[in-house]
Every structure is written in C-alpha cells, then in structure tokens.
Amino acid sequence: MPSRSKRRGTSKCIPSRDKVRAHRKRLRARGLRPIEFWLPDTRTAAFAAEAHRQSQVVARSRSARQDQEFIDAIWSPLAGGSNDPE
C-alpha cells in the first residue's frame, strides 16, 4: 500500500529548506528574530568536575551561610513558594 502524505491535497513535495524559510518568515512577521546561544555541555565529565569544584569553593567560603540564604530567598518564588529545590 503506498504511503500517503499527512496533508491532503498536497501533490508536490516541498523541500525542507523552503519549509524552514517559510516558517522563519512567519516568525519574523510576528516580530521575532532568531538568535543563537552557545552553552556549556552539561553532559560532559569536565562540566561536572568544574561544577563540583565551584560548589566546594562556595561551600568553604566565609560567606557560605549568607550565600545559601540568598539562594534560598530567590529560589522560593521560582519554586512556587517552597524553599525545597526538589
């Protein structure tokens, strides 16, 4: 049985680049613009090691208690009122 397009009435195949171009044009018409972010890859062992190293530095600092109070204060509204990050 031949496969059918999910869109009925579409007799010709539109290349992906044309679909993407049309999609981006619609987004720009809505006042949006594309941007690109390069972020650290959190899946790497190097990231985990650096995050651990930084957490140890913060935990050993003189202001560790105040730092944690600050995190607790800003976390609460983000977590819906709970100070528990989980």
N, CA, C and O of each residue as an XYZ file, in Angstrom:
344
protein
N       0.852     -1.168      0.000
C       0.000      0.000      0.000
C       0.901      1.236      0.000
O       1.787      1.334      0.849
N       0.706      2.177     -0.919
C       1.552      3.370     -0.966
C       1.305      4.264      0.239
O       0.187      4.373      0.742
N       2.385      4.901      0.687
C       2.245      5.807      1.835
C       1.586      7.095      1.375
O       1.794      7.544      0.248
N       0.807      7.669      2.239
C       0.097      8.899      1.909
C       0.630     10.047      2.744
O       1.038      9.858      3.890
N       0.624     11.205      2.179
C       1.023     12.400      2.906
C      -0.010     12.680      3.977
O      -1.202     12.435      3.788
N       0.460     13.200      5.112
C      -0.468     13.558      6.187
C      -1.337     14.736      5.783
O      -2.448     14.898      6.290
N      -0.841     15.547      4.883
C      -1.610     16.697      4.413
C      -2.310     16.323      3.113
O      -1.671     15.989      2.115
N      -3.578     16.385      3.147
C      -4.339     16.040      1.951
C      -4.317     17.204      0.963
O      -4.310     18.368      1.363
N      -4.306     16.893     -0.283
C      -4.313     17.920     -1.311
C      -2.928     18.441     -1.648
O      -2.792     19.352     -2.465
N      -1.904     17.879     -1.035
C      -0.536     18.297     -1.326
C       0.020     17.329     -2.359
O       0.341     16.183     -2.045
N       0.130     17.800     -3.582
C       0.571     16.902     -4.634
C       2.065     16.977     -4.884
O       2.642     16.037     -5.430
N       2.713     18.082     -4.494
C       4.148     18.173     -4.728
C       4.899     18.239     -3.416
O       4.392     18.738     -2.411
N       6.097     17.735     -3.441
C       6.943     17.708     -2.258
C       7.682     19.037     -2.142
O       8.327     19.479     -3.094
N       7.588     19.672     -0.981
C       8.264     20.944     -0.740
C       9.569     20.650     -0.012
O       9.564     19.997      1.032
N      10.688     21.128     -0.554
C      11.972     20.883      0.113
C      11.988     21.454      1.535
O      11.362     22.476      1.815
N      12.706     20.783      2.411
C      12.780     21.201      3.817
C      13.254     22.635      3.960
O      12.730     23.382      4.788
N      14.250     23.034      3.155
C      14.773     24.394      3.289
C      13.694     25.433      2.991
O      13.697     26.514      3.580
N      12.771     25.113      2.078
C      11.686     26.050      1.772
C      10.679     26.107      2.913
O      10.148     27.173      3.223
N      10.415     24.953      3.542
C       9.514     24.931      4.699
C      10.108     25.757      5.846
O       9.407     26.531      6.497
N      11.412     25.577      6.080
C      12.089     26.309      7.151
C      12.072     27.799      6.839
O      11.794     28.612      7.720
N      12.360     28.159      5.616
C      12.367     29.567      5.211
C      10.978     30.195      5.444
O      10.878     31.307      5.962
N       9.921     29.483      5.062
C       8.554     29.996      5.256
C       8.231     30.124      6.748
O       7.613     31.098      7.177
N       8.655     29.132      7.526
C       8.411     29.174      8.975
C       9.108     30.373      9.604
O       8.517     31.089     10.412
N      10.370     30.589      9.232
C      11.109     31.729      9.775
C      10.495     33.054      9.332
O      10.490     34.021     10.094
N       9.989     33.101      8.134
C       9.336     34.320      7.639
C       8.094     34.632      8.474
O       7.837     35.789      8.806
N       7.323     33.591      8.812
C       6.133     33.792      9.662
C       6.527     34.280     11.049
O       5.866     35.150     11.616
N       7.600     33.723     11.595
C       8.052     34.152     12.916
C       8.514     35.610     12.889
O       8.205     36.382     13.797
N       9.258     35.982     11.842
C       9.697     37.375     11.727
C       8.505     38.313     11.585
O       8.521     39.424     12.113
N       7.480     37.873     10.878
C       6.271     38.684     10.714
C       5.582     38.915     12.057
O       4.860     39.898     12.225
N       5.802     38.015     13.010
C       5.236     38.172     14.353
C       6.137     39.002     15.252
O       5.853     39.168     16.439
N       7.231     39.528     14.688
C       8.124     40.382     15.461
C       9.232     39.645     16.174
O       9.894     40.218     17.040
N       9.450     38.386     15.832
C      10.504     37.600     16.471
C      11.750     37.619     15.591
O      11.681     37.869     14.387
N      12.889     37.349     16.224
C      14.133     37.263     15.459
C      14.942     36.084     15.972
O      14.880     35.747     17.154
N      15.696     35.460     15.084
C      16.492     34.311     15.527
C      17.751     34.760     16.253
O      18.391     35.740     15.873
N      18.092     34.028     17.300
C      19.356     34.239     17.997
C      19.959     32.870     18.277
O      19.251     31.863     18.269
N      21.249     32.830     18.521
C      21.927     31.574     18.784
C      22.683     31.682     20.099
O      23.364     32.675     20.354
N      22.559     30.659     20.926
C      23.259     30.598     22.200
C      24.214     29.419     22.186
O      23.859     28.321     21.758
N      25.419     29.655     22.653
C      26.371     28.576     22.867
C      26.522     28.417     24.368
O      26.953     29.339     25.060
N      26.167     27.246     24.864
C      26.174     26.976     26.298
C      27.118     25.827     26.616
O      27.406     25.000     25.751
N      27.598     25.772     27.845
C      28.426     24.628     28.231
C      27.622     23.333     28.094
O      26.421     23.306     28.362
N      28.289     22.282     27.681
C      27.637     20.980     27.562
C      27.606     20.329     28.939
O      28.621     19.833     29.429
N      26.441     20.338     29.546
C      26.297     19.841     30.920
C      26.411     18.328     31.014
O      26.400     17.772     32.113
N      26.520     17.655     29.872
C      26.621     16.187     29.877
C      28.060     15.691     30.004
O      28.289     14.491     30.160
N      29.031     16.601     29.938
C      30.429     16.165     29.952
C      30.966     15.993     31.363
O      30.489     16.613     32.313
N      31.965     15.139     31.471
C      32.634     14.939     32.762
C      33.358     16.210     33.186
O      33.431     16.516     34.376
N      33.888     16.946     32.227
C      34.595     18.191     32.548
C      33.643     19.205     33.181
O      34.023     19.908     34.117
N      32.421     19.286     32.683
C      31.442     20.204     33.268
C      31.128     19.780     34.701
O      31.106     20.613     35.607
N      30.889     18.502     34.905
C      30.565     18.003     36.252
C      31.702     18.284     37.222
O      31.465     18.687     38.361
N      32.931     18.074     36.775
C      34.088     18.321     37.638
C      34.201     19.804     37.984
O      34.472     20.152     39.134
N      33.998     20.673     37.007
C      34.091     22.116     37.269
C      32.955     22.589     38.166
O      33.175     23.422     39.045
N      31.757     22.079     37.964
C      30.627     22.441     38.826
C      30.897     21.999     40.266
O      30.608     22.729     41.214
N      31.449     20.810     40.414
C      31.775     20.312     41.754
C      32.854     21.179     42.395
O      32.746     21.544     43.566
N      33.892     21.507     41.632
C      34.968     22.351     42.150
C      34.417     23.693     42.626
O      34.761     24.164     43.710
N      33.560     24.305     41.808
C      32.999     25.605     42.183
C      32.097     25.493     43.403
O      32.091     26.387     44.248
N      31.337     24.413     43.508
C      30.464     24.257     44.683
C      31.284     24.101     45.952
O      30.882     24.575     47.015
N      32.431     23.441     45.849
C      33.310     23.295     47.009
C      33.902     24.636     47.420
O      34.010     24.921     48.612
N      34.281     25.453     46.465
C      34.821     26.786     46.760
C      33.769     27.616     47.497
O      34.075     28.272     48.493
N      32.543     27.585     47.009
C      31.464     28.348     47.642
C      31.192     27.809     49.044
O      31.021     28.586     49.984
N      31.152     26.497     49.190
C      30.859     25.884     50.496
C      31.923     26.222     51.540
O      31.616     26.299     52.729
N      33.174     26.424     51.107
C      34.261     26.732     52.041
C      34.459     28.233     52.262
O      35.320     28.633     53.046
N      33.685     29.049     51.591
C      33.904     30.496     51.720
C      33.390     31.018     53.052
O      32.556     30.388     53.702
N      33.897     32.166     53.442
C      33.451     32.801     54.691
C      31.979     33.178     54.640
O      31.301     33.220     55.666
N      31.500     33.448     53.452
C      30.114     33.904     53.308
C      29.169     32.778     52.871
O      28.099     33.049     52.325
N      29.552     31.528     53.103
C      28.743     30.387     52.653
C      27.312     30.458     53.184
O      26.359     30.187     52.453
N      27.166     30.823     54.456
C      25.821     30.880     55.050
C      24.978     31.961     54.385
O      23.817     31.726     54.050
N      25.554     33.141     54.191
C      24.836     34.237     53.544
C      24.534     33.896     52.074
O      23.464     34.219     51.557
N      25.492     33.244     51.421
C      25.273     32.823     50.035
C      24.085     31.872     49.948
O      23.245     32.007     49.059
N      24.012     30.911     50.869
C      22.910     29.952     50.860
C      21.586     30.634     51.181
O      20.555     30.285     50.605
N      21.603     31.605     52.097
C      20.383     32.356     52.407
C      19.891     33.114     51.174
O      18.688     33.193     50.925
N      20.829     33.669     50.405
C      20.461     34.364     49.174
C      19.822     33.395     48.184
O      18.779     33.697     47.604
N      20.439     32.238     47.990
C      19.894     31.234     47.065
C      18.505     30.806     47.527
O      17.585     30.703     46.716
N      18.351     30.558     48.818
C      17.040     30.173     49.351
C      15.997     31.256     49.103
O      14.851     30.955     48.771
N      16.395     32.518     49.264
C      15.456     33.630     49.085
C      15.001     33.757     47.639
O      13.826     34.022     47.382
N      15.922     33.571     46.684
C      15.498     33.715     45.286
C      14.878     32.438     44.755
O      14.117     32.483     43.788
N      15.184     31.302     45.359
C      14.621     30.034     44.891
C      13.141     29.940     45.236
O      12.355     29.434     44.435
N      12.756     30.407     46.390
C      11.386     30.266     46.865
C      10.341     30.745     45.854
O       9.415     29.991     45.554
N      10.447     31.965     45.315
C       9.448     32.390     44.339
C       9.485     31.562     43.056
O       8.448     31.345     42.428
N      10.648     31.110     42.672
C      10.759     30.309     41.460
C      10.156     28.927     41.632
O       9.641     28.339     40.681
N      10.223     28.418     42.845
C       9.734     27.070     43.131
C       8.271     27.075     43.571
O       7.755     26.050     44.016
N       7.615     28.196     43.453
C       6.211     28.259     43.844
C       5.994     28.407     45.333
O       4.967     27.987     45.865
N       6.972     29.011     46.010
C       6.797     29.302     47.427
C       7.525     28.360     48.353
O       7.626     28.628     49.550
N       8.031     27.272     47.834
C       8.734     26.303     48.684
C      10.233     26.584     48.652
O      10.785     26.928     47.607
N      10.888     26.435     49.807
C      12.350     26.570     49.836
C      13.052     25.288     49.453
O      14.277     25.263     49.333
N      12.293     24.220     49.257
C      12.866     22.937     48.876
C      13.062     22.911     47.362
O      12.077     22.980     46.626
N      14.324     22.814     46.863
C      14.549     22.852     45.425
C      14.042     21.634     44.678
O      14.150     21.585     43.452
N      13.500     20.663     45.367
C      13.001     19.489     44.662
C      11.548     19.432     44.604
O      10.990     18.493     44.036
